[in-house]
């Protein structure tokens, strides 16, 4: 049960973004490493150290992973070690690196864990191999429905959610949007998290969780440096050096610049306890002061994590986890009358909010477009960025997924569009410098290609060269051909599944009389012999739900649902042994 509880916690973390309360990794057999080989003895000591770090919490998974990889260099044939490395990559990233380790763990020891197919599916999903991912999720569903554990329903729902995401991903990969994106480099992105891009008055602002080990403090919640606001001069699409802005929240709080509000006032987010709030900030002569709570929004018992005002200051949209929403975090709005009084915040409604998290919200300066992040709707994985247009009746239209390559199978958040129409956002996808990185819409002019250690300058006039301190974009994200799924016929073949209800299995062939003692219905009983077992199934259903409903009504107490691809049963079963 302990292992299943760990799995549920991890799956909830992967799906909802909640804090992962550390559970133990799979135990690794000491004899596999301590074999009178000094290097392996040292490796096993690293494994023990890694387990201790992992037990400290989410913020230590990266260091844990480094130690496990060192141990892997001395013994790569441990299924448990491969599995643990795969789990750490799925948590800490790059998530697409988890696949090879999960596949190897499964090949070294089939049925190592009942959840291994789920995590193989996730790793395939992060590589945009959606067909292969769906196969793994459905195989895991077969194992889940055979379990009598109380968490089965939650795990089944998670599999269904990821299957839906993969089907969405197939569509978006094929319908690549006209927009291309590029990764901001130079002094903006680092191996730490960068997010919340914001452009105002010739300056580019963003938040970063970089820090100086000897000076800056770390959050007790995730062991990362507290986030600070950074600013870089933005001239003709070129960024200057990034510098940290000092605020009264910097020492022991996360702080992020969210929105402009009238004249020289802004709204920032600050948090040091998990229940952050919004504050007004006054900027004068490049100094920030006057941090006053946004009292008509903030609630003591909730977290207000994102906000965006229209340019005229008459509307604000924000994200809160207050009670009464459709999911964990919802989008709310409030409007200001001619006398300056703000209305009571209202939930924006079920057309936009879902049972899953809505993350960040941004409204364009003219109030005609609303952008937000969500794990619901037709997401292709993690948070996707969605857009709503304001209709003539002043209501917001149906959310539209911005598609690939803006959205990915990982988390895509904090969308911002400047007054010239250039958009920016942050993404946790693989291929960046680490953690969340900031991307922007690819500009018409060709970006300057830069080596991180030794910049390569583009030939230009002397006057322009003088301006170019750091290029704003160095990597263009075009849709790579390897990300595009196989031809349609092959994709359909990957999903040619049928669910059947197995009513009996025996090493010896069963007679008609014996079979009909177990099942008295009138359906045709299919006989399949594989792996030394005679298996007897009935029905052919397109969905697991249909098969499960029939299973409960067929009159065979120990019947269960099995998954077939064509005439071949796929997956594993604890009752009769492994069948591939």
C-alpha positions as CSV (number, residue, x, y, z in Angstrom):
1,X,0.0,0.0,0.0
2,X,2.9,2.3,0.7
3,X,4.1,2.1,-2.9
4,X,0.6,2.8,-4.2
5,X,0.2,5.8,-1.9
6,X,3.5,7.2,-3.3
7,X,2.3,6.7,-6.8
8,X,-0.9,8.6,-6.1
9,X,0.9,11.5,-4.6
10,X,3.3,11.7,-7.6
11,X,0.5,11.4,-10.1
12,X,-1.4,14.2,-8.4
13,X,1.7,16.3,-8.4
14,X,2.3,15.7,-12.1
15,X,-1.3,16.5,-13.0
16,X,-2.3,19.3,-10.7
17,X,1.1,20.9,-9.8
18,X,0.6,20.5,-6.1
19,X,3.6,20.1,-3.8
20,X,5.1,16.6,-3.9
21,X,5.6,15.4,-0.3
22,X,8.6,13.1,-0.7
23,X,8.1,9.4,-0.4
24,X,10.8,6.8,-0.6
25,X,12.3,5.8,-3.9
26,X,12.4,2.1,-4.8
27,X,14.9,0.2,-2.6
28,X,18.0,-0.9,-4.5
29,X,19.6,-4.2,-3.7
30,X,22.9,-3.6,-1.9
31,X,24.4,-6.8,-3.4
32,X,24.1,-5.3,-6.9
33,X,26.7,-2.7,-5.9
34,X,28.8,-4.1,-3.1
35,X,30.8,-6.8,-4.9
36,X,34.4,-6.2,-3.9
37,X,34.5,-3.4,-6.5
38,X,35.5,-0.1,-4.8
39,X,33.8,2.0,-7.4
40,X,30.5,0.2,-6.8
41,X,30.8,0.6,-3.0
42,X,31.2,4.3,-3.5
43,X,28.2,4.3,-5.9
44,X,26.0,2.6,-3.3
45,X,27.0,5.3,-0.7
46,X,25.8,7.9,-3.3
47,X,22.5,6.1,-3.6
48,X,22.0,6.2,0.1
49,X,22.8,9.9,0.1
50,X,20.4,10.5,-2.8
51,X,17.6,8.8,-0.8
52,X,18.2,11.1,2.1
53,X,18.1,14.2,-0.2
54,X,15.0,13.0,-1.9
55,X,13.3,12.5,1.4
56,X,13.8,16.2,2.2
57,X,11.3,17.3,-0.5
58,X,10.8,18.5,-4.0
59,X,13.6,21.1,-4.0
60,X,16.2,18.4,-3.5
61,X,15.3,16.1,-6.4
62,X,17.8,17.7,-8.7
63,X,20.7,17.0,-6.4
64,X,19.3,13.5,-5.8
65,X,19.3,12.9,-9.6
66,X,22.9,13.9,-9.9
67,X,24.0,11.3,-7.4
68,X,21.9,8.6,-8.9
69,X,23.4,9.3,-12.3
70,X,26.9,8.9,-10.8
71,X,25.9,5.5,-9.4
72,X,24.4,4.6,-12.8
73,X,27.9,5.0,-14.4
74,X,29.1,2.0,-12.4
75,X,26.0,-0.2,-12.8
76,X,23.4,0.6,-15.4
77,X,21.7,-2.8,-15.1
78,X,19.7,-2.2,-11.9
79,X,16.0,-2.0,-12.8
80,X,15.3,-0.1,-9.6
81,X,18.0,2.5,-10.2
82,X,16.7,3.0,-13.8
83,X,13.2,3.5,-12.5
84,X,14.3,6.0,-9.8
85,X,16.3,8.0,-12.3
86,X,13.2,8.1,-14.6
87,X,11.0,9.3,-11.8
88,X,13.5,12.1,-10.9
89,X,13.7,13.3,-14.5
90,X,9.8,13.4,-14.6
91,X,9.8,15.6,-11.5
92,X,12.9,17.7,-12.0
93,X,13.4,17.6,-15.8
94,X,14.3,17.5,-18.5
95,X,11.2,15.3,-18.5
96,X,11.8,13.8,-22.0
97,X,15.0,12.2,-20.7
98,X,12.9,9.9,-18.5
99,X,11.9,7.6,-21.3
100,X,15.1,5.6,-21.9
101,X,15.4,4.8,-18.1
102,X,11.8,3.8,-17.7
103,X,11.9,1.5,-20.8
104,X,15.1,0.0,-19.5
105,X,13.7,-0.6,-16.0
106,X,10.7,-2.4,-17.6
107,X,12.9,-4.5,-19.9
108,X,15.2,-5.5,-17.0
109,X,12.3,-6.5,-14.8
110,X,8.8,-6.8,-16.1
111,X,6.1,-5.9,-13.6
112,X,8.7,-4.0,-11.5
113,X,5.8,-1.7,-10.5
114,X,2.2,-1.6,-11.6
115,X,2.7,2.1,-12.5
116,X,5.6,1.7,-14.8
117,X,3.4,1.9,-17.9
118,X,1.9,5.2,-16.8
119,X,5.3,6.8,-16.4
120,X,6.5,5.3,-19.7
121,X,3.4,6.9,-21.2
122,X,4.3,10.3,-19.6
123,X,7.8,10.1,-21.0
124,X,6.5,9.3,-24.5
125,X,4.0,12.2,-24.2
126,X,6.8,14.6,-23.3
127,X,8.6,13.5,-26.5
128,X,5.4,14.2,-28.5
129,X,5.1,10.5,-29.3
130,X,1.4,10.5,-28.6
131,X,0.4,7.2,-30.1
132,X,2.9,5.3,-28.1
133,X,1.9,7.2,-25.0
134,X,-1.8,6.2,-25.4
135,X,-0.8,2.5,-25.7
136,X,1.0,2.7,-22.4
137,X,-1.8,4.6,-20.6
138,X,-4.3,2.0,-21.7
139,X,-2.0,-0.8,-20.6
140,X,-1.8,0.8,-17.2
141,X,-5.6,1.1,-17.1
142,X,-5.8,-2.7,-17.4
143,X,-3.6,-3.1,-14.4
144,X,-5.5,-0.4,-12.4
145,X,-8.9,-1.9,-12.9
146,X,-7.7,-5.3,-11.6
147,X,-6.5,-3.7,-8.4
148,X,-8.8,-3.6,-5.3
149,X,-7.0,-0.5,-3.9
150,X,-9.2,2.5,-3.1
151,X,-7.1,4.8,-5.3
152,X,-8.0,2.9,-8.5
153,X,-10.6,5.5,-9.5
154,X,-8.2,8.4,-9.2
155,X,-5.5,6.6,-11.2
156,X,-8.0,5.6,-13.9
157,X,-9.1,9.3,-14.2
158,X,-5.5,10.4,-14.5
159,X,-4.9,7.9,-17.4
160,X,-8.0,9.1,-19.1
161,X,-6.9,12.7,-18.7
162,X,-3.5,12.0,-20.3
163,X,-5.1,10.0,-23.1
164,X,-7.2,13.0,-23.9
165,X,-4.1,15.3,-23.8
166,X,-2.3,13.0,-26.2
167,X,-5.3,13.0,-28.7
168,X,-5.3,16.8,-28.4
169,X,-1.5,16.8,-29.0
170,X,-1.9,14.8,-32.2
171,X,-4.3,17.5,-33.6
172,X,-2.1,20.4,-32.6
173,X,1.1,18.9,-34.0
174,X,-0.6,18.5,-37.4
175,X,-2.2,22.0,-37.3
176,X,0.9,24.0,-36.6
177,X,0.1,27.7,-36.3
178,X,1.6,30.4,-38.4
179,X,3.5,31.9,-35.4
180,X,7.0,30.9,-34.7
181,X,8.8,31.4,-31.4
182,X,12.3,32.0,-30.2
183,X,14.1,31.5,-26.9
184,X,15.3,34.6,-25.1
185,X,19.0,34.2,-24.3
186,X,21.9,36.3,-23.1
187,X,21.3,37.6,-19.6
188,X,17.6,36.6,-19.4
189,X,17.3,32.8,-19.2
190,X,19.4,30.8,-16.9
191,X,19.4,27.2,-15.5
192,X,16.9,28.6,-12.9
193,X,13.2,29.6,-13.4
194,X,12.5,32.7,-15.5
195,X,8.9,33.8,-16.0
196,X,6.4,36.7,-15.9
197,X,7.6,38.7,-18.9
198,X,6.4,42.4,-18.9
199,X,7.3,45.2,-21.2
200,X,6.8,48.9,-20.3
201,X,8.3,52.1,-21.3
202,X,11.3,50.7,-23.1
203,X,12.1,48.2,-20.4
204,X,11.8,44.4,-20.2
205,X,10.8,43.1,-16.8
206,X,10.7,39.5,-15.7
207,X,11.0,37.3,-12.6
208,X,13.8,34.9,-11.9
209,X,14.7,32.4,-9.2
210,X,18.4,32.8,-9.7
211,X,20.4,33.7,-6.7
212,X,23.8,34.0,-5.1
213,X,24.5,31.0,-2.9
214,X,26.3,33.0,-0.1
215,X,23.9,35.9,0.0
216,X,20.3,35.0,-1.1
217,X,17.9,32.9,0.9
218,X,15.9,29.9,-0.3
219,X,12.2,29.2,0.1
220,X,11.5,26.5,2.8
221,X,8.8,25.2,0.5
222,X,10.8,24.1,-2.5
223,X,14.4,24.9,-1.7
224,X,14.7,27.3,-4.6
225,X,15.9,30.9,-4.3
226,X,13.2,33.4,-3.7
227,X,12.1,35.0,-7.0
228,X,13.0,38.6,-7.7
229,X,12.1,41.2,-10.3
230,X,14.7,41.9,-13.0
231,X,14.9,44.7,-15.6
232,X,16.7,45.0,-18.9
233,X,16.7,47.9,-21.3
234,X,14.8,47.0,-24.5
235,X,15.9,49.0,-27.6
236,X,14.8,48.0,-31.1
237,X,14.3,44.4,-30.0
238,X,17.7,44.2,-28.3
239,X,18.1,43.6,-24.6
240,X,20.7,45.2,-22.4
241,X,22.1,43.7,-19.2
242,X,19.6,42.4,-16.6
243,X,19.7,43.9,-13.2
244,X,17.7,43.0,-10.1
245,X,15.2,45.5,-8.7
246,X,15.2,46.0,-4.9
247,X,11.9,45.8,-3.1
248,X,10.9,45.5,0.5
249,X,9.8,41.9,-0.2
250,X,13.1,40.6,-1.6
251,X,14.7,39.0,1.5
252,X,12.2,36.3,2.4
253,X,9.5,36.5,-0.2
254,X,8.7,35.6,-3.8
255,X,7.9,38.8,-5.7
256,X,6.7,39.3,-9.3
257,X,5.6,42.3,-11.3
258,X,2.2,41.5,-12.8
259,X,0.5,44.5,-14.3
260,X,0.5,48.3,-14.8
261,X,-2.3,50.2,-13.1
262,X,-2.8,53.9,-13.9
263,X,0.1,56.4,-14.3
264,X,3.2,55.1,-12.5
265,X,1.4,52.5,-10.3
266,X,1.8,48.8,-10.8
267,X,0.6,45.6,-9.2
268,X,3.0,43.0,-7.8
269,X,2.6,39.6,-6.2
270,X,4.4,38.8,-3.0
271,X,4.4,35.6,-1.0
272,X,6.5,33.9,1.7
273,X,4.0,31.5,3.2
274,X,2.1,29.9,0.3
275,X,-0.8,32.3,0.5
276,X,0.5,35.2,-1.5
277,X,-1.3,38.5,-2.1
278,X,-1.4,41.4,-4.5
279,X,0.1,44.8,-3.7
280,X,0.2,48.3,-5.4
281,X,3.7,49.5,-6.2
282,X,4.6,53.1,-7.0
283,X,7.6,53.6,-9.3
284,X,9.3,57.0,-9.2
285,X,12.8,57.8,-10.5
286,X,13.4,54.1,-11.1
287,X,12.7,53.4,-7.4
288,X,9.9,51.2,-6.1
289,X,7.9,52.0,-3.0
290,X,4.4,52.3,-1.6
291,X,3.5,48.6,-1.3
292,X,-0.1,48.7,-0.3
293,X,-2.4,45.7,-0.4
294,X,-5.0,45.5,-3.1
295,X,-7.7,45.2,-0.4
296,X,-10.7,44.7,-2.7
297,X,-9.1,41.5,-4.1
298,X,-7.0,40.0,-1.4
299,X,-8.5,37.5,1.1
300,X,-6.7,36.3,4.2
301,X,-7.5,32.6,3.6
302,X,-6.7,32.4,-0.1
303,X,-3.8,33.0,-2.6
304,X,-4.2,35.7,-5.2
305,X,-1.4,34.8,-7.6
306,X,-1.9,36.7,-10.9
307,X,-3.6,39.9,-12.0
308,X,-4.1,42.1,-15.1
309,X,-5.7,45.5,-15.5
310,X,-7.0,47.1,-18.7
311,X,-5.2,50.3,-19.6
312,X,-8.1,52.5,-18.5
313,X,-8.0,50.9,-15.0
314,X,-11.6,50.0,-15.1
315,X,-11.3,46.2,-15.2
316,X,-9.1,43.7,-13.4
317,X,-8.8,40.0,-13.9
318,X,-7.1,37.8,-11.3
319,X,-6.5,34.3,-10.2
320,X,-7.4,33.0,-6.8
321,X,-7.9,29.7,-5.0
322,X,-10.6,31.1,-2.8
323,X,-13.6,29.0,-1.9
324,X,-16.5,28.5,-4.2
325,X,-14.6,28.1,-7.5
326,X,-14.9,25.4,-10.1
327,X,-11.4,24.0,-9.4
328,X,-8.4,24.6,-7.2
329,X,-7.6,28.0,-8.8
330,X,-10.1,30.1,-10.9
331,X,-10.1,33.4,-12.8
332,X,-12.2,36.2,-11.2
333,X,-12.9,39.8,-12.4
334,X,-13.9,43.1,-10.9
335,X,-14.9,46.5,-12.5
336,X,-14.5,50.1,-11.3
337,X,-17.3,52.6,-11.6
338,X,-17.0,56.3,-12.4
339,X,-16.6,57.2,-8.7
340,X,-13.6,54.9,-8.4
341,X,-15.4,52.1,-6.4
342,X,-14.6,48.5,-7.3
343,X,-17.3,45.9,-7.6
344,X,-17.3,42.7,-5.6
345,X,-15.0,40.1,-7.4
346,X,-17.0,37.7,-9.5
347,X,-16.0,34.3,-10.9
348,X,-15.6,34.6,-14.7
349,X,-17.7,31.5,-15.2
350,X,-17.6,27.8,-16.3
351,X,-17.0,28.6,-19.9
352,X,-13.4,29.6,-18.9
353,X,-12.8,28.0,-15.5
354,X,-12.6,24.3,-15.3
355,X,-12.4,21.6,-12.6
356,X,-8.6,21.8,-13.2
357,X,-6.3,24.7,-12.4
358,X,-6.4,28.0,-14.2
359,X,-3.0,29.6,-13.7
360,X,-2.1,33.1,-15.1
361,X,-4.3,35.7,-16.6
362,X,-3.6,38.6,-19.0
363,X,-5.9,41.1,-20.7
364,X,-4.7,43.2,-23.5
365,X,-4.5,47.0,-23.0
366,X,-7.6,47.6,-25.1
367,X,-9.5,44.9,-23.2
368,X,-10.5,43.0,-26.3
369,X,-8.4,39.8,-25.7
370,X,-8.1,37.6,-22.6
371,X,-5.2,35.1,-22.3
372,X,-4.8,32.5,-19.5
373,X,-3.1,29.3,-18.6
374,X,-5.2,26.2,-17.9
375,X,-4.8,22.4,-17.3
376,X,-8.3,21.9,-18.5
377,X,-10.2,22.4,-21.8
378,X,-8.3,20.8,-24.7
379,X,-4.8,21.0,-23.2
380,X,-2.0,18.9,-24.7
381,X,-0.3,18.5,-21.4
382,X,0.4,20.5,-18.2
383,X,-0.7,24.2,-18.5
384,X,-1.6,25.4,-22.0
385,X,-2.2,29.0,-23.0
386,X,-5.7,29.9,-24.1
387,X,-7.3,33.0,-25.7
388,X,-10.8,34.5,-25.5
389,X,-12.0,37.3,-27.6
390,X,-14.5,39.9,-26.3
391,X,-17.8,39.6,-28.2
392,X,-20.2,42.4,-29.1
393,X,-22.4,41.6,-26.0
394,X,-19.3,42.3,-23.8
395,X,-19.0,38.6,-22.9
396,X,-16.0,36.5,-23.5
397,X,-16.0,34.0,-26.3
398,X,-15.1,30.3,-26.1
399,X,-11.5,29.7,-25.0
400,X,-9.2,28.8,-27.9
401,X,-6.0,26.8,-27.4
402,X,-3.1,28.7,-29.0
403,X,-1.7,25.4,-30.3
404,X,1.8,24.2,-31.1
405,X,4.5,25.5,-31.0
406,X,3.3,28.0,-28.4
407,X,1.9,25.2,-26.3
408,X,3.8,22.1,-25.5
409,X,3.3,18.9,-23.5
410,X,4.8,20.7,-20.5
411,X,3.8,23.8,-18.6
412,X,3.3,27.0,-20.6
413,X,2.5,30.0,-18.5
414,X,2.5,33.9,-18.0
415,X,1.5,35.1,-21.4
416,X,2.1,38.8,-22.2
417,X,1.5,40.8,-25.3
418,X,3.0,44.3,-25.7
419,X,1.3,47.2,-27.5
420,X,3.1,46.4,-30.7
421,X,1.4,42.9,-30.7
422,X,4.6,41.0,-29.8
423,X,3.9,38.2,-27.3
424,X,6.1,36.6,-24.7
425,X,5.5,33.6,-22.4
426,X,7.3,31.2,-20.1
427,X,7.6,27.4,-20.7
428,X,9.1,24.5,-18.8
429,X,9.6,22.5,-22.0
430,X,12.8,20.6,-22.8
431,X,15.3,22.4,-25.0
432,X,15.7,25.6,-22.9
433,X,18.4,26.5,-20.4
434,X,16.6,24.9,-17.4
435,X,13.4,25.1,-15.5
436,X,11.0,27.7,-16.9
437,X,12.5,29.8,-19.7
438,X,11.0,32.9,-21.5
439,X,10.2,32.7,-25.2
440,X,8.8,35.3,-27.5
441,X,7.2,35.6,-30.9
442,X,9.8,35.3,-33.6
443,X,10.5,38.6,-35.2
444,X,10.7,39.2,-39.0
445,X,14.3,40.0,-38.9
446,X,16.7,37.1,-38.5
447,X,17.9,36.6,-34.9
448,X,21.5,36.9,-34.0
449,X,23.1,33.4,-33.3
450,X,25.1,33.6,-30.2
451,X,27.4,31.1,-28.4
452,X,26.9,31.4,-24.7
453,X,30.6,31.5,-23.9
454,X,31.8,33.5,-26.9
455,X,29.3,35.8,-28.7
456,X,29.4,35.8,-32.5
457,X,28.5,39.2,-33.7
458,X,26.5,39.8,-36.8
459,X,28.0,42.2,-39.4
460,X,26.2,45.5,-39.1
461,X,26.9,49.2,-39.1
462,X,29.0,50.7,-36.4
463,X,26.0,52.6,-34.9
464,X,23.9,49.5,-34.7
465,X,26.7,47.4,-33.2
466,X,27.0,49.9,-30.4
467,X,23.4,49.3,-29.4
468,X,23.6,45.5,-29.5
469,X,24.6,44.6,-25.9
470,X,22.7,41.2,-25.8
471,X,20.4,39.8,-28.5
472,X,16.9,39.2,-27.3
473,X,16.6,35.9,-29.2
474,X,19.2,33.4,-30.2
475,X,17.3,30.1,-30.8
476,X,14.4,29.9,-33.2
477,X,11.9,27.2,-32.3
478,X,10.6,25.9,-35.6
479,X,8.4,22.7,-35.6
480,X,11.1,20.0,-36.0
481,X,10.2,17.2,-38.3
482,X,11.0,14.6,-35.6
483,X,8.2,15.9,-33.4
484,X,5.6,15.2,-36.1
485,X,3.7,11.9,-35.6
486,X,3.8,9.0,-38.1
487,X,1.4,8.9,-41.0
488,X,-2.3,8.8,-40.2
489,X,-2.8,5.1,-41.0
490,X,-0.1,4.2,-38.5
491,X,-1.5,6.5,-35.9
492,X,-4.9,4.9,-36.2
493,X,-3.3,1.5,-35.9
494,X,-1.8,2.5,-32.6
495,X,-5.3,3.1,-31.3
496,X,-7.0,0.1,-32.8
497,X,-8.0,-1.1,-29.3
498,X,-11.0,-3.1,-28.0
499,X,-11.9,-3.9,-24.5
500,X,-13.3,-7.4,-23.6
501,X,-14.5,-8.9,-20.3
502,X,-12.5,-11.9,-19.3
503,X,-14.7,-14.5,-17.5
504,X,-12.2,-17.3,-17.0
505,X,-8.5,-18.4,-17.4
506,X,-7.1,-21.9,-17.0
507,X,-4.0,-23.9,-17.9
508,X,-6.3,-26.6,-19.1
509,X,-8.9,-26.1,-21.8
510,X,-12.4,-25.6,-20.2
511,X,-15.4,-27.5,-21.6
512,X,-18.7,-25.9,-22.6
513,X,-20.6,-27.1,-19.5
514,X,-17.9,-25.7,-17.2
515,X,-17.8,-22.4,-18.9
516,X,-21.6,-22.0,-18.8
517,X,-21.6,-22.7,-15.1
518,X,-19.6,-19.5,-14.7
519,X,-21.4,-17.4,-17.4
520,X,-25.1,-17.9,-18.2
521,X,-25.4,-15.1,-20.6
522,X,-26.0,-15.5,-24.3
523,X,-22.9,-13.7,-25.7
524,X,-20.3,-15.5,-27.8
525,X,-17.4,-16.6,-25.7
526,X,-14.0,-16.0,-27.4
527,X,-11.3,-18.5,-26.7
528,X,-7.6,-17.4,-26.7
529,X,-4.6,-19.5,-25.9
530,X,-1.4,-17.5,-25.1
531,X,1.4,-17.9,-22.7
532,X,0.3,-21.3,-21.5
533,X,-3.2,-20.0,-20.5
534,X,-6.6,-20.6,-22.0
535,X,-8.4,-17.3,-21.7
536,X,-12.2,-16.8,-22.3
537,X,-13.6,-13.4,-23.0
538,X,-16.9,-11.9,-24.1
539,X,-17.9,-8.7,-25.8
540,X,-16.0,-6.0,-27.7
541,X,-16.2,-2.4,-26.3
542,X,-14.7,0.8,-27.6
543,X,-14.2,2.3,-24.1
544,X,-13.1,0.9,-20.8
545,X,-16.2,2.5,-19.2
546,X,-18.5,0.4,-21.4
547,X,-16.6,-2.8,-20.7
548,X,-16.6,-2.1,-16.9
549,X,-20.3,-1.6,-16.9
550,X,-20.9,-4.9,-18.7
551,X,-18.4,-6.7,-16.3
552,X,-20.5,-5.6,-13.3
553,X,-23.7,-7.0,-14.9
554,X,-22.5,-10.2,-16.5
555,X,-22.9,-12.3,-13.3
556,X,-19.3,-13.5,-13.0
557,X,-17.9,-12.1,-9.7
558,X,-14.2,-12.3,-10.5
559,X,-14.5,-11.1,-14.1
560,X,-12.3,-8.2,-15.2
561,X,-11.6,-6.0,-18.2
562,X,-8.8,-6.8,-20.6
563,X,-7.4,-4.7,-23.4
564,X,-6.8,-6.1,-26.9
565,X,-5.2,-4.7,-30.0
566,X,-6.7,-6.6,-32.9
567,X,-6.6,-10.2,-31.8
568,X,-3.7,-9.7,-29.4
569,X,-4.1,-9.1,-25.8
570,X,-1.6,-6.4,-24.5
571,X,-0.5,-5.5,-21.0
572,X,0.1,-7.6,-17.9
573,X,-2.0,-9.3,-15.3
574,X,-1.2,-10.1,-11.7
575,X,-3.6,-13.0,-11.7
576,X,-2.2,-15.1,-14.6
577,X,1.3,-13.8,-15.1
578,X,2.8,-11.5,-17.7
579,X,1.4,-11.6,-21.2
580,X,2.9,-9.4,-23.9
